[in-house]
Amino acid sequence: MLAKANRLVRANDYRNAVRRGSHFSAANSVVYIALRDDSSPVRFGFIVAKTVGGAVIRNRVRRRLKAIGYELITRVDPGTDVVIRALPGAAETSWAVLRNEILGQVTRGGARK
């Protein structure tokens, strides 16, 4: 589980990351990366809409995304906000494919150390 310091919790933080950050699309997800001016810990946010599936499916996808975010904590530079939006195909995608897709998007976004 992500520590409280590593989570986006305010709507304004999500809005800033999505509107002002760079976005990188793939088949099953979209990653938004926004840099802040401070050196506070990296923060992650997750968006899983009803188009992904029912509540059970959405929660499973969200847990997978959180596990990927936990893995990325040490790989992303401090002062970065990362929002991961799951697309409808994420529900049927295997763990390995979803993980590699998001890792590739973050790498392409230049947020890695």
C-alpha positions in Angstrom: 0.0 0.0 0.0 1.2 3.5 -0.8 2.1 5.7 2.2 -0.1 8.8 2.7 2.8 11.0 1.6 2.8 9.1 -1.8 -0.9 9.6 -2.6 -2.7 12.3 -4.4 -5.8 12.9 -2.3 -7.1 16.4 -3.2 -9.2 17.0 -6.4 -7.1 20.1 -7.2 -3.9 17.9 -7.3 -5.5 15.5 -9.7 -6.7 18.4 -11.8 -3.3 20.0 -12.0 -1.6 16.8 -13.0 -4.1 16.0 -15.7 -4.4 19.5 -17.1 -0.8 20.7 -16.8 1.2 17.5 -17.0 2.4 15.6 -19.9 0.3 12.6 -20.9 1.3 9.3 -22.5 -1.3 6.9 -23.9 -1.2 3.2 -24.4 -3.8 0.5 -25.2 -5.0 0.1 -21.6 -4.0 3.2 -19.7 -3.0 6.9 -19.9 -0.3 8.2 -17.6 -0.1 11.9 -16.7 3.2 13.2 -15.3 3.4 16.6 -13.7 6.5 18.1 -12.1 6.3 20.2 -9.0 8.7 22.9 -7.8 9.6 21.2 -4.6 11.5 18.0 -3.7 8.7 16.4 -1.7 8.0 12.6 -2.3 6.6 11.4 -5.5 2.8 11.2 -5.4 0.4 8.8 -7.3 -3.2 9.1 -8.2 -5.5 6.5 -9.9 -8.6 7.0 -12.0 -10.7 4.0 -12.7 -14.1 4.9 -14.3 -17.3 2.9 -14.5 -16.5 2.2 -18.2 -13.8 -0.3 -16.9 -16.4 -2.5 -15.3 -18.4 -3.2 -12.2 -17.2 -2.3 -8.7 -15.4 -5.6 -8.2 -13.6 -5.3 -11.6 -12.7 -1.6 -10.9 -11.3 -2.4 -7.5 -9.2 -5.2 -8.9 -7.8 -2.8 -11.5 -7.2 -0.1 -8.9 -5.3 -2.6 -6.7 -3.1 -3.6 -9.7 -2.4 0.1 -10.4 -1.5 0.8 -6.8 0.9 -2.2 -6.8 2.6 -0.7 -9.9 2.7 2.7 -8.3 4.4 1.2 -5.2 7.0 -0.4 -7.4 7.6 3.0 -9.1 8.2 5.0 -5.9 12.0 4.5 -6.0 12.2 4.9 -9.8 10.5 8.3 -10.1 12.2 11.6 -9.2 10.9 13.4 -6.1 8.6 16.3 -6.8 6.6 14.4 -9.4 2.9 13.7 -9.5 1.8 10.7 -11.5 -1.8 10.0 -12.3 -2.7 6.7 -14.0 -6.0 6.4 -15.8 -7.3 2.9 -16.5 -9.0 2.5 -19.9 -11.8 -0.2 -20.4 -9.3 -2.7 -21.7 -7.4 -2.8 -18.5 -9.9 -5.2 -16.9 -9.0 -8.0 -19.3 -5.3 -7.3 -19.6 -2.9 -9.5 -17.7 -0.8 -8.2 -14.9 2.5 -8.4 -16.9 1.2 -6.5 -19.9 -0.4 -3.8 -17.8 2.8 -3.4 -15.7 5.1 -3.2 -18.7 2.8 -0.8 -20.4 2.8 1.6 -17.5 6.5 1.3 -16.8 7.1 2.1 -20.5 4.9 5.2 -20.3 6.7 6.5 -17.2 10.1 5.8 -18.8 8.9 7.6 -21.9 7.7 10.5 -19.8 11.2 11.0 -18.5 10.1 10.7 -14.8 12.7 8.0 -14.0 15.9 8.6 -12.1 
